[in-house]
Amino acid sequence: MNIRVHVGLTGAVHPNMPGDDTGLYASVIERMSALSKSMEFDLSVYREPLRSEEDGRKAVAFLEDRRVDFTLLFNASLPFGRVILPLARVSSALGLWAVPEPATSGVLQLNSFCGMNMLGSIIGNYLGEHDIAFKWFYGSPESELFQERFRVTLRALAAVKALRTARIAQIGGLANGFENMYIDERVLEKKLGTYLQTRYTVEEIVERAKRYSPKDVGAEVAAFAGAAARGTGTVSSEHLEKSTRVSMALRDFARENGFTALAVSCWSRFQEVYGVAICAALSRLNEAGIVAPCEADVISAVMMIAVNAMSGGKAALNDMVAFDEKDESLNLWHCGVAPACWADSSGVAWDNHFNIGRYRGDAWEGNGVVADMRFKPGAVTVAALNNDFDNLFILTGTVLEKEGYAGSSGWVGDLKINGMPAGIKEVLNTIMVKRVNHHYPTAFGDLTNELNELAGWKGLAVLDRVPYEPYMQNPR
């Protein structure tokens, strides 16, 4: 998912500081223009330096007209304090930026940090009732400190923007018994801006799947089968074709209606209506960039959209199913919905479903197709929201080269909860004490910083690890 953040840059100066603050701001404009190309963000610049509250109002009008996602106020020197009064109310996210003094002795040239300090305290004290969030930056555009913080912001705001513009369809209703995944779409829209439509049925998707011509389906079946590096094994041609038809139907439905994600009631309605489990079809959708969690889980769809925007990758949905205390690892698994890019060097196989089906004598006949793979080695991040979209659980680790379970599976070690090392007992304890939902959207890479910043912009509480104790612990 390629989400470009639109940055609005403006700068404030002092009427009589001895340093060349206006020249510095002009230089920063050119250097940020160059940075916008290497970091791939859009940039709108209000070039006239701000010297008054009225200048601040003009800058806000300029930035609002261009609908920027992030307003960055560069303090070229100590600004007039009332400049921040209109700027603090800009509808975008807000950043305050200062630079070091050009010399360490003699006449003070800029007083840039003091200016940022003053503006930040005006936001926090004089405008305290407005509860305005902002992020500070320090250093030249080329400095490691500025770029480290700015990269995190770009990724976090890409997620904010992706969620604000996302459209999710829930198809078939929440899987029966998954009451922990129940949400109110009005809360989702209010807190994250995400649109959700819940009134689609499995039946209409199946009817669409049945309407494709044999010619169109034949070409798609070949592509479907060809995507499995380890082949299709004993999967029947009927189940492979049905999985292909469902994949086509869901893909075309999403594209025609502009949906970013489809939360699909993969069981038991698809088995009842079409006689097939659709795990591999969802795997294909996730690989194609259409977010597709199973069991109609909207909460996981939301976080998969967010981490995809942050990482530029393709998230998988997992359960946490097993723990190995010998190496302090846990297993992330699901029936077979992970995108093919998650597979290790042996690749993906399309296989019969191992839980849904029946025995004929001693022979198992799986009812549907799964994406069977072991996850490739690398750092991963689990990000799970609660039903009210206000608590965020972050778990990071490293996928180990270790055999897992049938389906999509990987053992993960080097565990950390929100950046702090955590053993198996602490992971178990934190999940259970904090009532974390049992679905775990997972992305490659360590996104701890980006997720914490997302939480900061959207007012989410990030769960810290709960040290293990042998007694019952209260979640509050």
PEJO-V990483 format. One record per backbone hydrogen bond with DSSP energy under -1.0 kcal/mol. CO is the residue of the C=O (numbers start at 1). NH is the residue of the N-H. If there is no record, write none. Layout:
co-><CO | CO>
nh-><NH | NH>
//
This chain:
co-><5 | 6 | 6 | 7 | 8 | 9 | 10 | 11 | 12 | 19 | 20 | 21 | 22 | 23 | 24 | 25 | 26 | 27 | 28 | 29 | 30 | 31 | 32 | 34 | 35 | 36 | 42 | 44 | 50 | 52 | 53 | 54 | 55 | 56 | 57 | 58 | 59 | 60 | 61 | 62 | 63 | 69 | 70 | 71 | 72 | 73 | 74 | 74 | 80 | 81 | 83 | 84 | 86 | 87 | 93 | 94 | 95 | 96 | 97 | 98 | 109 | 110 | 111 | 112 | 113 | 114 | 115 | 116 | 117 | 118 | 119 | 120 | 121 | 122 | 125 | 127 | 128 | 135 | 137 | 140 | 143 | 144 | 145 | 146 | 147 | 148 | 149 | 150 | 151 | 152 | 153 | 154 | 155 | 156 | 157 | 158 | 159 | 160 | 161 | 166 | 167 | 167 | 168 | 169 | 170 | 171 | 175 | 177 | 178 | 179 | 184 | 184 | 185 | 186 | 187 | 188 | 189 | 195 | 197 | 200 | 201 | 202 | 203 | 204 | 205 | 206 | 213 | 214 | 215 | 216 | 217 | 218 | 219 | 220 | 221 | 222 | 225 | 228 | 231 | 232 | 236 | 237 | 238 | 239 | 240 | 241 | 242 | 243 | 244 | 245 | 246 | 247 | 248 | 249 | 250 | 251 | 252 | 253 | 254 | 260 | 261 | 263 | 264 | 264 | 268 | 269 | 270 | 277 | 278 | 279 | 280 | 281 | 282 | 283 | 284 | 285 | 286 | 291 | 293 | 294 | 295 | 296 | 297 | 298 | 299 | 300 | 301 | 302 | 303 | 304 | 305 | 306 | 307 | 308 | 316 | 318 | 319 | 322 | 324 | 329 | 330 | 331 | 332 | 333 | 334 | 336 | 339 | 340 | 342 | 344 | 348 | 349 | 351 | 356 | 358 | 360 | 363 | 365 | 366 | 367 | 368 | 369 | 370 | 372 | 373 | 374 | 378 | 379 | 380 | 381 | 382 | 384 | 386 | 390 | 391 | 392 | 393 | 394 | 395 | 396 | 397 | 398 | 400 | 407 | 408 | 409 | 410 | 411 | 412 | 413 | 415 | 416 | 417 | 420 | 423 | 424 | 425 | 426 | 427 | 428 | 429 | 430 | 431 | 440 | 441 | 442 | 443 | 447 | 448 | 449 | 450 | 451 | 452 | 453 | 454 | 455 | 461>
nh-><42 | 69 | 70 | 44 | 72 | 46 | 74 | 50 | 76 | 21 | 24 | 25 | 26 | 27 | 28 | 29 | 30 | 31 | 32 | 33 | 34 | 35 | 36 | 38 | 39 | 41 | 7 | 9 | 13 | 56 | 57 | 58 | 59 | 60 | 61 | 62 | 63 | 64 | 65 | 66 | 68 | 93 | 8 | 95 | 10 | 97 | 12 | 76 | 83 | 84 | 87 | 88 | 89 | 90 | 71 | 135 | 73 | 137 | 75 | 139 | 19 | 78 | 115 | 116 | 117 | 118 | 119 | 120 | 121 | 122 | 123 | 124 | 125 | 127 | 128 | 130 | 131 | 96 | 98 | 143 | 147 | 148 | 149 | 150 | 151 | 152 | 153 | 154 | 155 | 156 | 157 | 158 | 159 | 160 | 161 | 162 | 163 | 164 | 165 | 195 | 260 | 261 | 197 | 263 | 200 | 265 | 178 | 179 | 181 | 182 | 187 | 188 | 189 | 190 | 191 | 192 | 193 | 168 | 170 | 172 | 205 | 206 | 207 | 208 | 209 | 210 | 217 | 218 | 219 | 220 | 221 | 222 | 223 | 224 | 225 | 226 | 228 | 231 | 350 | 235 | 240 | 241 | 242 | 243 | 244 | 245 | 246 | 247 | 248 | 249 | 250 | 251 | 252 | 253 | 254 | 255 | 256 | 257 | 259 | 291 | 169 | 171 | 266 | 296 | 272 | 273 | 274 | 369 | 282 | 283 | 284 | 285 | 286 | 287 | 288 | 290 | 289 | 262 | 264 | 297 | 175 | 298 | 301 | 302 | 303 | 304 | 305 | 306 | 307 | 308 | 309 | 310 | 311 | 312 | 442 | 440 | 333 | 331 | 329 | 324 | 412 | 321 | 410 | 319 | 408 | 371 | 342 | 343 | 376 | 347 | 230 | 372 | 370 | 367 | 365 | 363 | 360 | 358 | 368 | 277 | 353 | 280 | 351 | 349 | 409 | 344 | 399 | 445 | 397 | 443 | 395 | 393 | 389 | 461 | 386 | 463 | 384 | 418 | 382 | 416 | 380 | 413 | 402 | 373 | 334 | 375 | 332 | 400 | 330 | 398 | 422 | 396 | 420 | 417 | 427 | 428 | 429 | 430 | 431 | 432 | 433 | 434 | 436 | 318 | 383 | 316 | 381 | 451 | 452 | 453 | 454 | 455 | 456 | 457 | 458 | 460 | 392>
//
